[in-house]
Amino acid sequence: MLHKILGNLLLVSVVSLMVGCTQTSPTPSATTPTTTPTPTGTKTLVIGDVTNQPAKKITRYQPLADYLAARLSQFGIGMGEVKVAPDVGTMAEFLKSGQVDLYFDSPYPAMIATNKSGAQAILRRWKGGDPTYHTIIFALKDRGIERSEDLQGKMMAFDDVTSTSGFVLPFVYLKETGLKLKEKDSATDEVASDEVGYVFSKDDQNNIQWVISGKVDAAAVDYRSYLEIPEESRNAMVILGETEEVARHVVLVRSGLPPEQVEAIKQIMLDMDKTPEGKAVLEQFEETAKFDTFPTQKDIARMQELYEQVQNR
């Protein structure tokens, strides 16, 4: 649960790195002239991420920070910075205090940050080339579990308490079918006949292995992870349910930025996939295909509903 995660804040360090916006930008080819404006401002645009691998994330995010900063000189910006946090609670504090301007994450942690900081969702990110994704709930065929209703009295594994695909989507899916879900301390805990017990494995691959080994009766993973299971193993599995599709990633902007600056950031990001230089930066940014207009009011309302259902579990 979130309060358990937040209780560990003091045990984890926050790493940030600031580099000049011309230091790590992609090197243009001999046949493709660069169009990067020369930065003249003194302010810094800061983009953030939640990770326990700060060096890797900074390497992937810095080119985007540089790209955006170089095109926002009219707002006095001349430098891009990447700031990472150990958890969503800390990132929300960064957004609220103005230490981070832009934050990218899947819908559930994005809603946590929004509710705690007042940040606003402005765009959708096609992370890994995907505009949306969903979750598959599965079990082995020989366990006598054929439908989600058969999970009563059984134990299942989720990924992490802040994961959209690894927890929120399957939790809400099962809850909305009328099942009562109860968190357990261990996969060996007793499960009542009228409930579905669940534990957190902290990783999609753990979920898969725990089902195969019999440590749990069922699990939930995002659809890509499920399709990556070897075909022989997948043929021995039964899909108990597939959740709704949600945005792969959401772009949040902190409150307090001038509206004209927010609009400029949106337009720069929307245009990135239309130029060779922009595409090169997107590729470095965890194989992002593009950004597009999102969310609608309906999307926001559903994101908030998912958030509230998990908060009130």
VEXVEX-720656 format. One record per residue (C-alpha): residue number from 0; x, y, z. Coordinates in nm, 3 decimals. Last residue first. Example, Ala and Ser with C-alpha at 12.3 -4.5 7.8 and 13.67 -1.06 7.14 Angstrom:
+-----+---------+---------+---------+
!  nr !       u !       v !       w !
+-----+---------+---------+---------+
!   1 !   1.367 !  -0.106 !   0.714 !
!   0 !   1.230 !  -0.450 !   0.780 !
+-----+---------+---------+---------+
This chain:
+-----+---------+---------+---------+
!  nr !       u !       v !       w !
+-----+---------+---------+---------+
! 312 !  -0.962 !  -0.112 !  -0.138 !
! 311 !  -1.043 !   0.258 !  -0.121 !
! 310 !  -0.724 !   0.384 !  -0.285 !
! 309 !  -0.757 !   0.118 !  -0.555 !
! 308 !  -1.112 !   0.220 !  -0.644 !
! 307 !  -1.021 !   0.590 !  -0.623 !
! 306 !  -0.735 !   0.566 !  -0.873 !
! 305 !  -0.941 !   0.364 !  -1.122 !
! 304 !  -1.215 !   0.627 !  -1.099 !
! 303 !  -0.965 !   0.910 !  -1.148 !
! 302 !  -0.831 !   0.744 !  -1.461 !
! 301 !  -1.188 !   0.696 !  -1.583 !
! 300 !  -1.267 !   1.065 !  -1.535 !
! 299 !  -0.944 !   1.169 !  -1.705 !
! 298 !  -1.020 !   0.952 !  -2.007 !
! 297 !  -1.374 !   1.091 !  -2.034 !
! 296 !  -1.240 !   1.446 !  -2.011 !
! 295 !  -1.012 !   1.367 !  -2.303 !
! 294 !  -0.648 !   1.288 !  -2.242 !
! 293 !  -0.460 !   1.310 !  -2.467 !
! 292 !  -0.335 !   1.473 !  -2.784 !
! 291 !  -0.040 !   1.284 !  -2.928 !
! 290 !   0.324 !   1.215 !  -2.852 !
! 289 !   0.540 !   1.000 !  -3.077 !
! 288 !   0.701 !   0.663 !  -3.136 !
! 287 !   0.891 !   0.648 !  -2.805 !
! 286 !   1.174 !   0.397 !  -2.828 !
! 285 !   1.288 !   0.449 !  -2.468 !
! 284 !   1.368 !   0.819 !  -2.522 !
! 283 !   1.659 !   0.742 !  -2.754 !
! 282 !   1.409 !   0.675 !  -3.033 !
! 281 !   1.225 !   0.997 !  -2.952 !
! 280 !   1.549 !   1.194 !  -2.983 !
! 279 !   1.618 !   1.046 !  -3.326 !
! 278 !   1.260 !   1.113 !  -3.435 !
! 277 !   1.294 !   1.480 !  -3.340 !
! 276 !   1.611 !   1.515 !  -3.544 !
! 275 !   1.461 !   1.342 !  -3.847 !
! 274 !   1.149 !   1.565 !  -3.830 !
! 273 !   0.775 !   1.489 !  -3.804 !
! 272 !   0.791 !   1.269 !  -3.493 !
! 271 !   0.881 !   1.571 !  -3.281 !
! 270 !   0.582 !   1.786 !  -3.382 !
! 269 !   0.352 !   1.691 !  -3.093 !
! 268 !   0.638 !   1.744 !  -2.848 !
! 267 !   0.711 !   2.096 !  -2.970 !
! 266 !   0.339 !   2.178 !  -2.974 !
! 265 !   0.284 !   2.059 !  -2.617 !
! 264 !   0.587 !   2.249 !  -2.487 !
! 263 !   0.465 !   2.569 !  -2.655 !
! 262 !   0.118 !   2.523 !  -2.508 !
! 261 !   0.265 !   2.478 !  -2.159 !
! 260 !   0.477 !   2.791 !  -2.208 !
! 259 !   0.170 !   2.991 !  -2.312 !
! 258 !  -0.018 !   2.867 !  -2.008 !
! 257 !   0.256 !   2.993 !  -1.773 !
! 256 !   0.383 !   2.707 !  -1.553 !
! 255 !   0.220 !   2.713 !  -1.209 !
! 254 !   0.094 !   2.357 !  -1.197 !
! 253 !   0.336 !   2.090 !  -1.307 !
! 252 !   0.307 !   1.927 !  -1.646 !
! 251 !   0.215 !   1.561 !  -1.677 !
! 250 !   0.270 !   1.344 !  -1.985 !
! 249 !   0.079 !   1.015 !  -1.974 !
! 248 !   0.206 !   0.671 !  -2.069 !
! 247 !   0.060 !   0.357 !  -2.224 !
! 246 !  -0.289 !   0.504 !  -2.224 !
! 245 !  -0.551 !   0.256 !  -2.109 !
! 244 !  -0.707 !  -0.055 !  -2.262 !
! 243 !  -0.962 !  -0.248 !  -2.056 !
! 242 !  -0.868 !  -0.571 !  -1.885 !
! 241 !  -0.830 !  -0.921 !  -2.024 !
! 240 !  -0.964 !  -1.217 !  -1.828 !
! 239 !  -0.907 !  -1.576 !  -1.722 !
! 238 !  -0.655 !  -1.662 !  -1.991 !
! 237 !  -0.563 !  -2.031 !  -1.967 !
! 236 !  -0.206 !  -2.157 !  -1.964 !
! 235 !  -0.038 !  -2.475 !  -2.089 !
! 234 !  -0.010 !  -2.330 !  -2.440 !
! 233 !   0.175 !  -2.034 !  -2.289 !
! 232 !   0.445 !  -2.263 !  -2.155 !
! 231 !   0.510 !  -2.417 !  -2.497 !
! 230 !   0.483 !  -2.075 !  -2.664 !
! 229 !   0.757 !  -1.924 !  -2.451 !
! 228 !   0.620 !  -1.629 !  -2.250 !
! 227 !   0.684 !  -1.311 !  -2.449 !
! 226 !   0.313 !  -1.279 !  -2.533 !
! 225 !   0.234 !  -1.248 !  -2.162 !
! 224 !   0.495 !  -0.976 !  -2.111 !
! 223 !   0.346 !  -0.780 !  -2.400 !
! 222 !  -0.007 !  -0.818 !  -2.260 !
! 221 !   0.076 !  -0.673 !  -1.921 !
! 220 !   0.091 !  -0.928 !  -1.641 !
! 219 !  -0.160 !  -1.071 !  -1.394 !
! 218 !  -0.128 !  -1.384 !  -1.184 !
! 217 !  -0.295 !  -1.713 !  -1.095 !
! 216 !  -0.274 !  -2.004 !  -0.852 !
! 215 !   0.034 !  -1.889 !  -0.662 !
! 214 !   0.356 !  -2.069 !  -0.565 !
! 213 !   0.267 !  -2.336 !  -0.821 !
! 212 !   0.601 !  -2.323 !  -1.002 !
! 211 !   0.443 !  -2.206 !  -1.328 !
! 210 !   0.231 !  -1.946 !  -1.150 !
! 209 !   0.524 !  -1.812 !  -0.946 !
! 208 !   0.740 !  -1.804 !  -1.257 !
! 207 !   0.497 !  -1.583 !  -1.446 !
! 206 !   0.447 !  -1.344 !  -1.156 !
! 205 !   0.821 !  -1.327 !  -1.095 !
! 204 !   0.869 !  -1.225 !  -1.457 !
! 203 !   0.618 !  -0.945 !  -1.411 !
! 202 !   0.813 !  -0.809 !  -1.113 !
! 201 !   0.756 !  -0.692 !  -0.756 !
! 200 !   0.592 !  -1.023 !  -0.648 !
! 199 !   0.302 !  -0.856 !  -0.468 !
! 198 !   0.049 !  -1.078 !  -0.290 !
! 197 !  -0.317 !  -1.155 !  -0.347 !
! 196 !  -0.596 !  -1.351 !  -0.185 !
! 195 !  -0.929 !  -1.385 !  -0.364 !
! 194 !  -1.222 !  -1.407 !  -0.124 !
! 193 !  -1.529 !  -1.616 !  -0.041 !
! 192 !  -1.345 !  -1.941 !   0.036 !
! 191 !  -1.106 !  -1.770 !   0.274 !
! 190 !  -0.738 !  -1.761 !   0.178 !
! 189 !  -0.473 !  -1.891 !   0.419 !
! 188 !  -0.127 !  -1.739 !   0.390 !
! 187 !   0.138 !  -1.925 !   0.187 !
! 186 !   0.169 !  -1.650 !  -0.075 !
! 185 !   0.270 !  -1.417 !   0.207 !
! 184 !   0.152 !  -1.095 !   0.368 !
! 183 !  -0.192 !  -1.116 !   0.214 !
! 182 !  -0.407 !  -0.854 !   0.036 !
! 181 !  -0.777 !  -0.940 !   0.013 !
! 180 !  -0.988 !  -0.923 !  -0.302 !
! 179 !  -1.364 !  -0.967 !  -0.297 !
! 178 !  -1.495 !  -1.065 !  -0.641 !
! 177 !  -1.797 !  -0.889 !  -0.793 !
! 176 !  -1.687 !  -0.867 !  -1.156 !
! 175 !  -1.593 !  -0.503 !  -1.087 !
! 174 !  -1.341 !  -0.617 !  -0.825 !
! 173 !  -1.173 !  -0.849 !  -1.073 !
! 172 !  -1.129 !  -0.575 !  -1.333 !
! 171 !  -1.032 !  -0.319 !  -1.067 !
! 170 !  -0.750 !  -0.540 !  -0.938 !
! 169 !  -0.644 !  -0.639 !  -1.291 !
! 168 !  -0.611 !  -0.273 !  -1.402 !
! 167 !  -0.454 !  -0.142 !  -1.080 !
! 166 !  -0.196 !  -0.414 !  -1.019 !
! 165 !   0.060 !  -0.500 !  -1.286 !
! 164 !  -0.091 !  -0.289 !  -1.563 !
! 163 !  -0.105 !   0.038 !  -1.366 !
! 162 !   0.178 !  -0.043 !  -1.126 !
! 161 !   0.188 !   0.148 !  -0.796 !
! 160 !   0.124 !  -0.154 !  -0.569 !
! 159 !   0.372 !  -0.369 !  -0.757 !
! 158 !   0.346 !  -0.685 !  -0.970 !
! 157 !   0.034 !  -0.881 !  -0.878 !
! 156 !   0.020 !  -1.244 !  -0.770 !
! 155 !  -0.279 !  -1.469 !  -0.707 !
! 154 !  -0.403 !  -1.690 !  -0.428 !
! 153 !  -0.726 !  -1.891 !  -0.450 !
! 152 !  -1.042 !  -1.919 !  -0.238 !
! 151 !  -1.241 !  -1.747 !  -0.510 !
! 150 !  -1.035 !  -1.751 !  -0.831 !
! 149 !  -1.297 !  -1.962 !  -1.008 !
! 148 !  -1.497 !  -1.646 !  -1.080 !
! 147 !  -1.215 !  -1.533 !  -1.312 !
! 146 !  -1.289 !  -1.831 !  -1.533 !
! 145 !  -1.128 !  -2.169 !  -1.605 !
! 144 !  -0.939 !  -2.257 !  -1.289 !
! 143 !  -0.900 !  -2.632 !  -1.241 !
! 142 !  -0.527 !  -2.601 !  -1.181 !
! 141 !  -0.436 !  -2.805 !  -1.492 !
! 140 !  -0.497 !  -2.515 !  -1.729 !
! 139 !  -0.233 !  -2.297 !  -1.565 !
! 138 !  -0.348 !  -1.950 !  -1.468 !
! 137 !  -0.393 !  -1.612 !  -1.637 !
! 136 !  -0.497 !  -1.250 !  -1.599 !
! 135 !  -0.393 !  -1.039 !  -1.901 !
! 134 !  -0.341 !  -0.666 !  -1.867 !
! 133 !  -0.382 !  -0.376 !  -2.110 !
! 132 !  -0.186 !  -0.135 !  -2.325 !
! 131 !  -0.230 !   0.190 !  -2.517 !
! 130 !  -0.039 !   0.418 !  -2.757 !
! 129 !   0.238 !   0.159 !  -2.803 !
! 128 !   0.562 !   0.239 !  -2.988 !
! 127 !   0.782 !   0.152 !  -2.691 !
! 126 !   0.622 !   0.445 !  -2.511 !
! 125 !   0.359 !   0.619 !  -2.722 !
! 124 !   0.330 !   0.918 !  -2.488 !
! 123 !  -0.008 !   1.081 !  -2.431 !
! 122 !  -0.041 !   1.452 !  -2.375 !
! 121 !  -0.150 !   1.723 !  -2.128 !
! 120 !  -0.215 !   1.564 !  -1.789 !
! 119 !  -0.206 !   1.838 !  -1.523 !
! 118 !  -0.012 !   1.858 !  -1.197 !
! 117 !  -0.200 !   1.956 !  -0.880 !
! 116 !   0.065 !   1.795 !  -0.660 !
! 115 !  -0.087 !   1.508 !  -0.461 !
! 114 !  -0.384 !   1.431 !  -0.684 !
! 113 !  -0.180 !   1.468 !  -1.003 !
! 112 !   0.111 !   1.261 !  -0.872 !
! 111 !  -0.120 !   0.976 !  -0.773 !
! 110 !  -0.299 !   1.012 !  -1.107 !
! 109 !   0.030 !   0.979 !  -1.295 !
! 108 !   0.114 !   0.677 !  -1.081 !
! 107 !  -0.210 !   0.521 !  -1.208 !
! 106 !  -0.202 !   0.637 !  -1.571 !
! 105 !   0.149 !   0.524 !  -1.674 !
! 104 !   0.434 !   0.770 !  -1.629 !
! 103 !   0.606 !   1.080 !  -1.767 !
! 102 !   0.681 !   1.391 !  -1.560 !
! 101 !   0.740 !   1.748 !  -1.674 !
! 100 !   0.832 !   2.061 !  -1.475 !
!  99 !   1.024 !   1.916 !  -1.180 !
!  98 !   1.158 !   2.121 !  -0.885 !
!  97 !   0.841 !   2.331 !  -0.886 !
!  96 !   0.747 !   2.252 !  -0.526 !
!  95 !   0.435 !   2.057 !  -0.626 !
!  94 !   0.613 !   1.868 !  -0.902 !
!  93 !   0.903 !   1.769 !  -0.676 !
!  92 !   0.663 !   1.666 !  -0.400 !
!  91 !   0.471 !   1.450 !  -0.648 !
!  90 !   0.801 !   1.293 !  -0.750 !
!  89 !   0.869 !   1.206 !  -0.387 !
!  88 !   0.534 !   1.032 !  -0.355 !
!  87 !   0.587 !   0.853 !  -0.686 !
!  86 !   0.899 !   0.675 !  -0.568 !
!  85 !   1.280 !   0.683 !  -0.574 !
!  84 !   1.298 !   1.017 !  -0.757 !
!  83 !   1.480 !   1.122 !  -1.073 !
!  82 !   1.575 !   1.466 !  -1.201 !
!  81 !   1.680 !   1.530 !  -1.560 !
!  80 !   1.791 !   1.880 !  -1.657 !
!  79 !   1.767 !   2.089 !  -1.974 !
!  78 !   1.926 !   2.433 !  -2.017 !
!  77 !   1.859 !   2.759 !  -2.193 !
!  76 !   1.510 !   2.860 !  -2.086 !
!  75 !   1.428 !   3.231 !  -2.084 !
!  74 !   1.071 !   3.174 !  -2.204 !
!  73 !   1.155 !   3.268 !  -2.564 !
!  72 !   1.444 !   3.020 !  -2.532 !
!  71 !   1.199 !   2.730 !  -2.535 !
!  70 !   1.330 !   2.535 !  -2.832 !
!  69 !   1.673 !   2.444 !  -2.693 !
!  68 !   1.511 !   2.340 !  -2.366 !
!  67 !   1.289 !   2.087 !  -2.539 !
!  66 !   1.572 !   1.913 !  -2.723 !
!  65 !   1.804 !   1.919 !  -2.422 !
!  64 !   1.544 !   1.759 !  -2.194 !
!  63 !   1.471 !   1.503 !  -2.465 !
!  62 !   1.842 !   1.420 !  -2.502 !
!  61 !   1.868 !   1.387 !  -2.122 !
!  60 !   1.595 !   1.125 !  -2.080 !
!  59 !   1.773 !   0.806 !  -2.188 !
!  58 !   2.106 !   0.879 !  -2.019 !
!  57 !   1.926 !   1.008 !  -1.710 !
!  56 !   1.721 !   0.690 !  -1.693 !
!  55 !   2.025 !   0.462 !  -1.702 !
!  54 !   2.212 !   0.660 !  -1.437 !
!  53 !   1.907 !   0.678 !  -1.210 !
!  52 !   1.832 !   0.303 !  -1.189 !
!  51 !   1.592 !   0.287 !  -0.893 !
!  50 !   1.337 !   0.484 !  -1.093 !
!  49 !   1.069 !   0.752 !  -1.087 !
!  48 !   1.111 !   1.005 !  -1.368 !
!  47 !   1.148 !   1.378 !  -1.407 !
!  46 !   1.191 !   1.654 !  -1.663 !
!  45 !   1.344 !   1.987 !  -1.563 !
!  44 !   1.354 !   2.295 !  -1.786 !
!  43 !   1.626 !   2.529 !  -1.663 !
!  42 !   1.639 !   2.909 !  -1.673 !
!  41 !   1.938 !   3.106 !  -1.804 !
!  40 !   1.825 !   3.164 !  -2.160 !
!  39 !   2.032 !   3.188 !  -2.479 !
!  38 !   1.997 !   2.845 !  -2.635 !
!  37 !   2.119 !   2.813 !  -2.997 !
!  36 !   1.836 !   2.664 !  -3.199 !
!  35 !   1.860 !   2.299 !  -3.303 !
!  34 !   1.795 !   2.264 !  -3.677 !
!  33 !   2.079 !   2.023 !  -3.747 !
!  32 !   2.169 !   1.946 !  -4.105 !
!  31 !   2.102 !   1.588 !  -4.218 !
!  30 !   2.347 !   1.457 !  -4.477 !
!  29 !   2.657 !   1.453 !  -4.258 !
!  28 !   2.457 !   1.301 !  -3.975 !
!  27 !   2.347 !   1.503 !  -3.674 !
!  26 !   2.499 !   1.413 !  -3.335 !
!  25 !   2.219 !   1.350 !  -3.087 !
!  24 !   2.214 !   1.605 !  -2.805 !
!  23 !   2.439 !   1.518 !  -2.511 !
!  22 !   2.642 !   1.834 !  -2.450 !
!  21 !   2.439 !   2.098 !  -2.628 !
!  20 !   2.171 !   2.140 !  -2.362 !
!  19 !   2.421 !   2.184 !  -2.087 !
!  18 !   2.405 !   1.920 !  -1.819 !
!  17 !   2.217 !   1.882 !  -1.497 !
!  16 !   2.195 !   1.559 !  -1.308 !
!  15 !   1.966 !   1.457 !  -1.030 !
!  14 !   1.966 !   1.164 !  -0.791 !
!  13 !   1.733 !   1.114 !  -0.502 !
!  12 !   1.855 !   0.884 !  -0.229 !
!  11 !   1.649 !   0.604 !  -0.080 !
!  10 !   1.610 !   0.510 !   0.284 !
!   9 !   1.433 !   0.832 !   0.383 !
!   8 !   1.144 !   0.758 !   0.150 !
!   7 !   1.072 !   0.415 !   0.297 !
!   6 !   0.749 !   0.512 !   0.468 !
!   5 !   0.616 !   0.632 !   0.138 !
!   4 !   0.602 !   0.274 !   0.012 !
!   3 !   0.415 !   0.151 !   0.317 !
!   2 !   0.178 !   0.447 !   0.296 !
!   1 !   0.111 !   0.357 !  -0.065 !
!   0 !   0.000 !   0.000 !   0.000 !
+-----+---------+---------+---------+
